[in-house]
Amino acid sequence: MSLDPILTAPAAVQVHVAFALAAMALGPVVLLRRHRDGLHRALGRVWVGAMAGTALTSFLILEIRLIGPLSPIHLLSAWTLWGLWEAVRAARARDIARHRAGMRSLYVGAMGIAGLFTLLPGRRMHAALFGDAGMGAFLLAALALALALLLLRPGRVGA
C-alpha cells in the first residue's frame, strides 16, 4: 500500500478522495446505529456534507471523457446529489422509512458500487491500496462490498 498515487494526483482528486473517505467511514456509523438521536442527526449532517462534497468534486475530475468532458460516473454524481436532497427532505417531513431507504441506497450505490469501480486494476485507488496485486485484490474488495450489502439490506434485524 502506498499513498503516492493519491499524493501525486491533482488537487481535485485529493479533495475528492478526502470527502469520499470521510463519507465511507461515517456511513456505517450513521446508518447502522440503533439509536436515532442527536448524535445520529449531527453525524448525519456531516455525512451528507461529505457525500455532497464527494459528488461535487467529481465534476472537477475530467480524466475519462466519454460525453464531452464528462463520463458516466458523473451521472452517478448527479443522482447522488438528487438522492441526498430527497432523503433530507424525507427526514424533514418525518417520512423516516423513505429517508432510511434513500440514505442506504445512496451509501450502497454511491460509496459501494462506485467505490468498487475505483478499485479496478489500472485505477489510482487500486494502485494506492493494492500496488501491483492485480485482480485478486479487486475480488477481495468485491467480497467486502458484498458483506456490506448484506449488513445494509432491508429487513435486517436492528436496521
Residue pairs with C-beta under 8 A, 6 or more apart in sequence:
1 128
1 129
1 130
1 131
2 127
2 128
2 131
3 128
4 128
5 124
5 125
5 127
5 128
6 13
6 14
6 17
6 124
6 125
6 128
7 14
9 17
9 124
10 61
12 57
12 60
12 61
13 61
13 124
15 53
15 57
16 54
16 57
16 58
16 60
16 61
17 125
19 50
19 51
19 53
19 54
19 57
20 50
20 54
20 111
20 115
22 46
22 47
22 50
22 53
23 47
23 50
23 51
23 53
23 54
23 110
23 111
24 111
24 115
26 43
26 46
26 47
26 50
27 47
27 107
27 111
28 148
28 151
29 43
30 40
30 43
30 44
30 47
30 103
31 103
31 104
31 107
31 152
32 151
32 152
32 158
32 159
33 39
33 40
34 158
36 96
44 103
48 84
48 88
51 80
51 84
51 106
51 110
51 111
52 80
52 81
52 84
54 77
54 80
54 110
55 77
55 78
55 80
55 81
55 84
55 110
56 77
56 81
58 73
58 74
58 77
59 70
59 74
59 77
62 69
62 70
62 71
63 71
64 71
64 73
65 71
66 72
67 74
73 114
73 117
76 109
76 110
76 114
79 109
79 110
80 106
80 109
80 110
83 102
83 105
83 106
83 109
83 110
84 106
86 98
86 102
87 98
87 99
87 102
87 103
87 106
88 99
90 96
90 98
90 99
90 102
91 99
101 154
104 152
104 154
107 152
108 148
108 149
108 152
112 145
112 148
112 149
113 145
115 145
116 141
116 142
116 145
117 123
118 124
118 125
118 126
119 125
119 126
119 129
119 130
119 137
119 138
119 141
120 126
120 138
121 134
121 135
121 138
126 137
126 138
129 137
129 141
130 137
130 138
150 156
152 159
153 159
